[in-house]
Amino acid sequence: MQAAGGLVPPAAVAPESTQQAIGYPSLFLLVLIGALVPVVPTGALVSSAAVVAFHRSAPFSMALVFATASLAAFLGDVALYWLGRRGMTSRNGSRWLEAIRDRAPEERLAQAQEKLADHGVAVLVLSRLVPAGRLPVMLACLVARWPLRRFVRGNLPACLAWAATYQLIGVLGGSLFPEPWQGVVAAVVLTVLISAAPSLWRRVRRTPVN
């Protein structure tokens, strides 16, 4: 089949199809793992995937990135909350509950509990958008004995808002540069800066003024 007849050779289509077949499952798996074990920079992954989708001509690429990221984040959060609830009712606790507690200092937990008592489910949405805010609020929900169903209702819009926010960061990065890799670098740098900003601000506030 010749390209001169206006048809695209199969060899030219295969690389992009292969990338999509590998890319979306990989994105899903990494975001899911990042929700369960919060060491993977999931925001940077979503932004990078959005940059690549922005530069693709394939239809629905952006929608697939959004659906994949939000679904993986939602399932990971629900699984982690379910494991945390099991740890709360177990005599010996669980390593999942301890992992949540280790990343939710007492000061952050107290703030999350206060906000949760005042605003309820809306706090879940904000916790997903604030860097390092997800686990303290999740632990506050566990301490408050929220049933899984109530957590799910609040977590669904939280994951949708989170995926949309980081995808927008990727689109902005992709639109500024002609090459996808340049946009990926810009998106990663921006998400890292956003993630580091709260901790830097807290350090500045704690620094005594002479």
C-alpha positions as CSV (number, residue, x, y, z in Angstrom):
1,M,0.0,0.0,0.0
2,Q,1.6,3.2,-1.2
3,A,1.6,6.6,0.5
4,A,1.3,8.3,-2.9
5,G,-2.3,7.1,-3.2
6,G,-3.2,9.1,-0.1
7,L,-3.1,6.2,2.3
8,V,-0.9,6.1,5.3
9,P,1.5,3.1,5.4
10,P,0.8,0.7,8.3
11,A,4.5,1.2,9.4
12,A,3.8,4.8,10.0
13,V,0.7,4.1,12.2
14,A,2.2,1.3,14.2
15,P,4.6,3.4,16.4
16,E,1.8,5.7,17.7
17,S,-0.6,2.8,18.2
18,T,2.0,0.9,20.1
19,Q,2.8,4.0,22.3
20,Q,-0.9,4.3,23.2
21,A,-1.3,0.6,23.9
22,I,1.7,0.8,26.4
23,G,1.2,4.4,27.6
24,Y,-2.3,4.4,29.0
25,P,-2.0,1.1,31.0
26,S,1.4,2.3,32.3
27,L,-0.1,5.7,33.3
28,F,-3.0,3.8,35.0
29,L,-0.7,1.5,36.9
30,L,1.7,4.2,38.0
31,V,-1.0,6.5,39.3
32,L,-2.7,3.6,41.1
33,I,0.6,2.7,42.7
34,G,1.2,6.3,43.6
35,A,-2.1,6.6,45.3
36,L,-1.4,3.5,47.4
37,V,2.3,4.2,48.0
38,P,2.7,8.0,47.9
39,V,6.3,8.0,46.6
40,V,5.5,8.2,42.9
41,P,5.0,11.8,41.6
42,T,1.6,11.2,40.1
43,G,0.9,14.8,39.3
44,A,4.0,15.0,37.2
45,L,3.0,11.8,35.4
46,V,-0.4,13.1,34.5
47,S,1.1,16.5,33.3
48,S,3.7,14.6,31.2
49,A,1.0,12.4,29.6
50,A,-1.1,15.5,28.9
51,V,1.9,17.1,27.1
52,V,2.3,14.0,24.9
53,A,-1.5,13.8,24.2
54,F,-1.5,17.5,23.3
55,H,1.1,17.0,20.6
56,R,-0.7,13.9,19.2
57,S,-3.1,14.1,16.3
58,A,-5.0,11.1,17.6
59,P,-8.6,11.9,18.6
60,F,-9.7,11.5,22.2
61,S,-6.1,11.4,23.5
62,M,-6.7,14.1,26.1
63,A,-10.0,12.5,27.2
64,L,-8.2,9.2,27.6
65,V,-5.5,10.7,29.7
66,F,-8.1,12.4,31.9
67,A,-10.2,9.2,32.3
68,T,-7.2,7.0,32.9
69,A,-5.6,9.3,35.6
70,S,-8.9,10.1,37.4
71,L,-10.0,6.4,37.5
72,A,-6.6,5.2,38.7
73,A,-6.4,7.9,41.4
74,F,-10.0,7.1,42.5
75,L,-9.4,3.4,42.8
76,G,-6.1,3.9,44.6
77,D,-7.6,6.2,47.1
78,V,-10.6,4.0,47.8
79,A,-8.4,0.9,48.2
80,L,-6.1,2.8,50.6
81,Y,-9.0,4.1,52.6
82,W,-10.5,0.6,52.8
83,L,-7.1,-0.8,54.0
84,G,-6.9,2.0,56.5
85,R,-10.4,1.2,57.9
86,R,-9.3,-2.4,58.3
87,G,-6.3,-1.2,60.2
88,M,-8.4,1.0,62.5
89,T,-10.5,-2.0,63.6
90,S,-7.6,-4.4,63.9
91,R,-5.8,-4.9,67.3
92,N,-2.4,-4.8,65.6
93,G,-3.3,-2.0,63.1
94,S,-1.8,-2.4,59.7
95,R,1.2,-1.2,57.7
96,W,-1.1,0.8,55.4
97,L,-2.5,2.7,58.4
98,E,1.0,3.3,59.7
99,A,2.1,4.6,56.3
100,I,-0.8,7.1,56.3
101,R,0.1,8.2,59.9
102,D,3.7,8.6,59.1
103,R,2.8,11.1,56.3
104,A,0.2,13.0,58.4
105,P,2.0,14.9,61.2
106,E,0.0,15.8,64.3
107,E,-0.2,19.4,63.3
108,R,-1.5,18.6,59.8
109,L,-3.9,16.1,61.2
110,A,-5.3,18.5,63.7
111,Q,-5.8,21.1,60.9
112,A,-7.5,18.5,58.7
113,Q,-9.8,17.4,61.5
114,E,-10.9,21.0,62.1
115,K,-11.5,21.6,58.5
116,L,-13.3,18.3,58.0
117,A,-15.6,19.1,61.0
118,D,-16.4,22.6,59.5
119,H,-16.8,21.8,55.8
120,G,-17.3,18.0,55.5
121,V,-16.9,16.4,52.0
122,A,-15.7,19.6,50.4
123,V,-12.4,19.2,52.2
124,L,-11.7,16.0,50.3
125,V,-11.7,17.9,47.0
126,L,-9.3,20.6,48.3
127,S,-7.1,17.9,49.9
128,R,-6.4,16.4,46.5
129,L,-5.4,19.8,45.0
130,V,-3.2,20.8,47.9
131,P,0.3,19.2,47.8
132,A,0.7,16.7,50.6
133,G,-2.9,17.4,51.7
134,R,-4.5,14.1,50.7
135,L,-3.2,11.8,53.5
136,P,-3.8,14.1,56.5
137,V,-7.5,14.5,55.4
138,M,-7.8,10.8,54.7
139,L,-6.5,10.0,58.2
140,A,-8.9,12.6,59.6
141,C,-11.8,10.7,57.8
142,L,-10.5,7.5,59.3
143,V,-10.3,8.9,62.8
144,A,-13.9,10.3,62.3
145,R,-15.0,6.8,61.4
146,W,-16.4,7.9,58.0
147,P,-18.0,4.9,56.2
148,L,-16.5,3.9,52.9
149,R,-19.6,5.1,51.0
150,R,-19.3,8.6,52.3
151,F,-15.6,8.8,51.5
152,V,-16.3,7.5,48.0
153,R,-18.9,10.3,47.4
154,G,-16.4,13.0,48.3
155,N,-13.4,11.4,46.7
156,L,-14.9,11.0,43.2
157,P,-15.1,14.8,42.5
158,A,-11.7,15.2,44.2
159,C,-10.0,12.8,41.8
160,L,-11.7,14.4,38.8
161,A,-10.6,17.9,39.9
162,W,-7.1,16.6,40.5
163,A,-6.7,15.0,37.1
164,A,-8.1,18.0,35.4
165,T,-5.8,20.4,37.2
166,Y,-2.6,18.5,36.4
167,Q,-3.7,17.9,32.9
168,L,-4.2,21.6,32.4
169,I,-0.6,22.1,33.7
170,G,0.6,19.7,31.0
171,V,-1.4,21.4,28.3
172,L,0.1,24.8,29.3
173,G,3.5,23.3,29.2
174,G,2.9,21.6,25.9
175,S,1.5,24.7,24.3
176,L,4.6,26.8,25.1
177,F,7.1,24.6,23.3
178,P,7.2,23.0,19.8
179,E,8.7,19.7,20.9
180,P,6.9,17.3,23.3
181,W,10.0,16.6,25.4
182,Q,10.4,20.3,26.1
183,G,6.8,20.5,27.3
184,V,7.3,17.4,29.4
185,V,10.4,19.0,31.1
186,A,8.4,22.2,31.7
187,A,5.5,20.4,33.1
188,V,7.6,18.3,35.5
189,V,9.5,21.3,36.7
190,L,6.3,23.2,37.3
191,T,4.6,20.3,39.2
192,V,7.8,19.8,41.4
193,L,7.7,23.5,42.2
194,I,4.0,23.3,43.1
195,S,4.6,20.3,45.3
196,A,7.6,21.8,47.1
197,A,6.0,25.2,47.7
198,P,4.0,24.4,50.8
199,S,6.9,22.8,52.7
200,L,9.2,25.7,51.8
201,W,6.6,28.1,53.0
202,R,6.3,26.3,56.3
203,R,10.0,26.4,56.8
204,V,10.1,30.1,56.1
205,R,7.4,30.7,58.7
206,R,9.2,28.6,61.3
207,T,12.5,30.4,60.7
208,P,13.1,32.8,63.6
209,V,13.5,36.5,62.6
210,N,16.5,38.2,64.2
